[in-house]
Amino acid sequence: MLRSKILPQVLTQAISADIKGVLLMKEDGSLIACSESQNNNSTEHNTSKVISAITSNIWTSYNRTKDLQYQLIDCEEGKFVVTKVASLLLCVYSDATIEFGLLKSKAQKLREYLQEPLSKVETI
């Protein structure tokens, strides 16, 4: 059984010194759950809303054929990995110093862990 209060705790497990945050969202950018590192100096919810809106828009733009598995986004201030988990999007982001391989690996492990419980949820 999937408990919505547990989701942020699960996402927090992926946070480390290099990982700034993890978001779980709908394809339209609506946040389902989020977790950010404590040393992030911005307002957590506003930052999460902006990141989810931008990354989901980019995902939707590039996923026309519905076969996109991972999307790696490199910006001045950080790096993002977006992937699909069941009918939702998972975004893991970090500062610009981390390598994409580590970021993708974290996203992949989290995706594998969440795939089964989230696939049982028909519509959120």
Secondary structure, 3 states (H helix, E strand, C coil): CCCCCCHHHHHHCCCCCCEEEEEEECCCCCEEEEEECCCCCCCHHHHHHHHHHHHHHHHHHHCCCCCCCEEEEECCCCEEEEEEECCEEEEEEECCCCCHHHHHHHHHHHHHHHHHHHHCCCCC
